[in-house]
Amino acid sequence: MRGVVLANETDWEGWRKATRTLVLAGVAPEEVRWSVRSHDEEGDPLQEETGSFGVSRALINLASLAIQARDPERFDLLYRLVWRTNAGEKADSAGMRRAQGLAFAVRAEAHRMRTLLRYLPVQGGYLGWYEPTHFVLEANAQLIARRFSDLTFSIVTPDGVAHWDGAELRFSAGVEREAVPDDDALLSWWQEHRANLLRHARIGTAVPEAEQLDEVPRPPDRPPLGPVVLPLHPDPPLQDAMQQASDCRRCHLHEAASQTVFGEGPAHARLLFVGEQPGDQEDVIGRPFVGPAGQIMDRAMEEAGIDRRTVYITNAVKHFKFEPRGKRRIHKTPEAPEIQACRFWLDVELVRLRPKLVVAMGGTAARAVLGRAVTITRERGRPIEMSDGQTAFVTVHPSYLLRVPDEDAKVREYRAFVADLRKVVELTG
């Protein structure tokens, strides 16, 4: 049995080097034990092997994301995929699906961190807090440092603390959630430990690049909405439902879509927003409302005083329905059978969360929520009693604001959307 000890949870170069050596030496996956270094633990010495072998770019890209998943078996899983590929064996479809699932989850969490991270202004820079589901701190810190290279920031997480001083990116040990229950505690902790942390920080090493797509990180100098530290955690049963929905076959839409895009938000959210379906970027990233319409929605929510971190956001249909047109994927409106098939998952979210108000954005969402055809202009902007005792509120879908051709009309419609969201705030008190 060969013991391979990696330097840290995202030691991409260490894993690649060990994988290359082990494959060339003919060491089968069953003969390798992978672990992450703790203190002075060392693995078995690996003698550099001569020779080479080919692995597809797609598999490398997949592994570079999946290695950041919070899964203790990921190193072994990825090594097995490389081993089988090199041996010319039949593809391990179950293993490949599992690795793809990890990669999808990492991509979504990396994007979630960049958009939901908030900062406190501190002497000489900015201080942020985030609790990542996966090991995405290092890759995201690299991206944020490149995007805002002229600013100084530190991002504190339970996995580690990233420090950017404008020239060098360094990492130190993480902080337990209990030590920073609120913004004041985070600030006090930082003032007390900052000098010692920086003294013992390690220089950032090469980790897989974070994907930017069309989204940029939230700028540190943007005024935070609400507290930086928020004890908001997802509902465990809804997390289980999300896992089940990832393999949903209730309608044909799963065949062309990249992945299921389930809802997201904290347990006990008082507000639940429902849209139509994921768009092109949502399908790639794995999160609802992150494309152009989502960015308009985020801006309008902030103007209305709604912190996205505190609400639950989902869609009536969880797969992207589209029509290929060259290299583009053009949105197609879901039909009644598709809405009905996906109503199962929306019911799970509604029943589990029992929000104070359900905000249906657009005709498809309103039909899914109310169980009937809805004319937006007639029922917009007022509370509507639902059959199960919950309360709904109908407004336009943010994508409508993108389609308004006249600039003056676009401004008016955006203001009307913000006004609707302010009514939502009033109704939830």
VEXKE-773769 format. One record per residue (C-alpha): y negated, x negated, z negated; residue in one letter. Coordinates in pm, whole numbers, plus 32768, in hexadecimal, padded with zeros to 4 digits. Layout:
N
YXZA/...
***
This chain:
429
800080008000M/7EAB7F778066R/7D837FC97F84G/7C327FE48032V/7B037FFC7F4DV/79C080617FFAL/786C7FFA7F73A/77EA815E7F4BN/782882C67FB5E/778082928109T/77FB81338156D/7817817182CBW/782480048333E/79247FB78225G/7A0380D38299W/79E4806F8408R/7A357F0383C0K/7B617F5C82E7A/7BDD805B83E7T/7BC97F618503R/7C847E588438T/7D927F4583C0L/7DD37FE48514V/7DF07E9085BDL/7EDC7E1F84A7A/7FB77F5184E3G/7F847FDF8384V/7FE7814F8388A/7F0C825082D3P/801E828981D0E/7FFA811D8169E/7E8281298122V/7DD581997FE4R/7C5C81D38007W/7B6581D27EE6S/79F781917E95V/799680677DBER/794C80A37C51S/78BB7F797B94H/79757E3C7BFDD/7AA37EE07C9CE/7B1F7E257DCEE/7C147E8C7EDBG/7D267DC07F7ED/7C9F7CA9805BP/7CA27D0A81CAL/7CD97BEF82BDQ/7C0B7C1383FAE/7CEB7C6D851FE/7CB37C058687T/7CC07CFD87A2G/7C1C7E4887EBS/7C657FB88826F/7BA180DA88AEG/7B2B821287FBV/7A64832388A7S/78F183438862R/792F84AC87F9A/7A21844086E8L/79308333866DI/781684318659N/78FA852585A4L/7966841E84A9A/77FF83AA846BS/77A8850783F1L/78EE85628341A/78E884218274I/77B884AF81BCQ/787B85E18144A/78C3860B7FD3R/7A388604800ED/7B0D84F47F69P/7C0C85028086E/7B1484CE81A0R/7B51835781C9F/7CC6838E81EED/7C9484B882D6L/7BB483F483C2L/7C9882C483BDY/7DBD83A1841ER/7CFA842B8547L/7CA582CC85C0V/7E0B82558587W/7EA083728652R/7DA5833F876AT/7DF281CD8782N/7F69820E8776A/7F4C83028898G/7FDE841987C6E/7F9885888802K/7E4D85F3876BA/7E6186758607D/7DB687C38640S/7DBB882584D1A/7D2986D68469G/7C2486E6857BM/7BB988458511R/7B9C87D083AAR/7AC986A3840EA/79EC878184E8Q/79BE886E83C4G/794D874D82E7L/785F86D283F4A/77C9882E8420F/7797884C82A7A/76F086F68291V/7607874183B4R/759D888A8313A/756787EA81BEE/749D86CA8250A/73BB87C382FFH/73A6889C81C6R/7336877480F5M/7225871181EAR/7193886F81FFT/71B588DE8094L/7153879A7FE6L/700A87B67F26R/6F33869F7E91Y/6E51865D7D68L/6D22857B7D9BP/6D43844D7CB6V/6C81830B7C93Q/6CA8824C7DD5G/6D78834D7E8FG/6E59847E7E75Y/6F8884DD7DA5L/709485D37E1AG/71D0866C7D8AW/730386F37E3EY/746F87417DECE/753686FA7F2AP/7683879F7F68T/76EF866E8030H/769284FC8034F/7564851F811BV/745C846A804DL/746A831780F9E/746783968260A/734F848C8215N/728383898159A/729382AA828EQ/721583C4836CL/70FE8429827DI/709082BF8254A/7076829C83CER/6FBF83E683F5R/6EC5839F82DAF/6EC3822582D8S/6D5E82148255D/6DB082D88118L/6E5F82687FDAT/6F6783507F4AF/709583647E67S/71A6846B7E83I/727484A77D4BV/73D3853F7D62T/750D853C7C8AP/75AC84547D8ED/749883517D93G/732383147DA9V/727E82A57EEFA/713B81DB7EE1H/705A8198800DW/6F2C80B67FD1D/6EB080B38137G/6F777F7E8194A/70CE7F8A80F2E/71C7809C809FL/728980687F5CR/738781307E96F/73DE81457D26S/74C082147C45A/749F838D7C41G/742B84777B2DV/74F4858D7A8DE/746686E97AC9R/744F872E7953E/735A860D7929A/725286B27A08V/7253882B79C9P/70EF88577A4AD/6FCA87A47AEED/6F3C871F79A7D/708C868A7947A/70B285EB7AA0L/6F5885507A88L/6F9784CF7927S/70E78440798CW/704C83927AB8W/6F3182F979EFQ/7027827678ECE/712F81EA79D8H/7071818F7B15R/7041801C7AD5A/71A87FE47A65N/723680AB7B89L/71757FE57C8AL/71DC7E9F7BE5R/734E7EF27C0CH/733A7FA67D5AA/74077F2E7E80R/737D7F057FDCI/73E1801F80C5G/75057FD181A7T/7559806182FBA/75DC81C482E1V/761282C583F5P/74CB83438484E/744F84988416A/742B858A8538E/72C885FB857FQ/73008700868FL/71B087B586B9D/716587C08547E/709786C8847EV/70B186948305P/6FC187478222R/6E98865981F2P/6E7485D3808EP/6CFE861B808BD/6D30878C80D8R/6CD388557FA0P/6E1288D47EF6P/6E4E8A497ED7L/6EC98A857D77G/6F7C89837C9DP/701A884D7D33V/714988687C4FV/71ED89BC7C73L/733F8A067BCEP/73B98AD57CF5L/75298AC77D4CH/75FA8B8A7E48P/76E48C9D7DDAD/784B8C147DC8P/78F18D4E7E58P/77FB8D477F7BL/784F8BD87FB0Q/79BC8C407FC5D/79608D5280BDA/78A48C52818EM/79DD8B7D81A1Q/7AAC8CA9820CQ/79A78D0F830FA/79B18BB283AAS/7AF78C188451D/7A938D81849CC/7B3A8E2485C9R/7AC08F8A8597R/7A1C8F8B86EFC/7A1A8EB38826H/78CD8E0687DCL/797A8CEB8721H/7A128C6F8868E/78CF8BE088F8A/78068B9D87BCA/780C8A498714S/783D8AD485B7Q/780C8BFC84D0T/76AE8C02843EV/76CB8CAE82EDF/75A98D10820CG/75128C25810CE/744C8C457FCCG/74728C447E52P/75478D297D7DA/74888E587CFAH/737E8E427E0BA/72988F707DEFR/72468F697F63L/73408F6D8082L/72BD8F3881E3F/73978FA48308V/735B8F37846FG/741B8F7C85AFE/74F78E4C85F2Q/74EA8CCF85F5P/742A8C308712G/74748AF287D0D/73FD8A0386C1Q/74978AD185AAE/75E58AC08661D/75CF8943866FV/754889088510I/760A8A17845AG/74E88ABA839ER/74328C0583D9P/72C68C04844EF/728A8A93848FV/721B8AA485FDG/70C48B098684P/70D98C6985F3A/71478BDB84A6G/70208AEE849DQ/6F308C1184D6I/6FE48CD183C5M/6FC48BAC82D2D/6E4D8B938312R/6E1B8D0B82E7A/6EEB8D0E81A7M/6E1A8BFB810FE/6CD88CB38168E/6D658DEA80C3A/6DCA8D2B7F8AG/6F438D2C7FC1I/70068BF07F71D/712A8BDD8066R/71FD8B2D7F60R/71FE8C6A7E8BT/726F8D667F93V/73B38DA3804FY/73A08D9881CCI/74B18E0B82B8T/74F38EB88404N/759A8FFC8468A/767B8F368555V/76F98DDF84E9K/77478D46863EH/76548CEA8755F/76758DD08882K/75EC8D2E89BBF/76008D0F8B33E/76218BB08BC7P/750D8B628CBER/752889FD8D37G/751889238C02K/74678A328B3DR/74FF8B468A6AR/74388C888A8BI/743E8D85896FH/74EE8ED189ABK/74C28FFE88C7T/75FF90588804P/769F91A4885AE/770792B58767A/78789249874AP/780F90E486FAE/7718915B85F3I/7821923C855DQ/792791278556A/783990428499C/77CA915483ABR/78F090E982D1F/78418FA1827AW/76EC9044824DL/778C9139815AD/781C90168096V/76BF8F818076E/761990CD801EL/771E91307F1CV/772E8FDB7E7AR/75B78F9D7E62L/753991027E22R/73D390957E73P/72A591617E0EK/723A917A7F7BL/72E9914580C9V/71F490DE81DCV/727A91368337A/71C8906F8445M/71E7910B859DG/72AD922A8633G/7408918D861CT/73DB913484ADA/734E928D845DA/74759333850BR/756D925B844CA/74C5929A82FDV/747B940F8323L/75A9946C83F8G/74DB95188505R/73EF94CF8624A/7291947E85AAV/713C948C8653T/7080936985B8I/6F2393F685F2T/6F7D953B8541R/702E94AD840EE/6F83935D83E4R/6ED892FA82A3G/6F5D93F881A8R/7080940380B2P/71B194C38130I/72C295408047E/741E94D680B7M/755B95A18089S/75E094B07F81D/74A494C77EAEG/740A93837F25Q/72B193747FC5T/726992F48123A/7126928A81CAF/710292708345V/7024917B83FDT/702690BE8546V/71038F94858CH/703D8E4B8589P/70B48E0186EDS/6FE28F2A875EY/6EAC8E618702L/6F1B8D5087F2L/6F308E458912R/6DD58EE088F3V/6D268E5C8A2DP/6BBA8E9389CFD/6B318D9888CFE/6A4C8E938822D/6B6A8F8B8807A/6C4D8E788786K/6B588E2D866CV/6B3F8FA08613R/6CB88FCB8611E/6CE88E978539Y/6BEA8F1A843ER/6C9D906A843BA/6DE78FB683F4F/6D498EF882D2V/6CBB90438252A/6E1C90D58259D/6E9D8FAF818FL/6D878FE08090R/6DF9914B806BK/6F5790C3802FV/6ECE8FED7F14V/6E22911E7E7DE/6F6091EE7E92L/703090E67DE1T/6F2690B67CD7G/
***
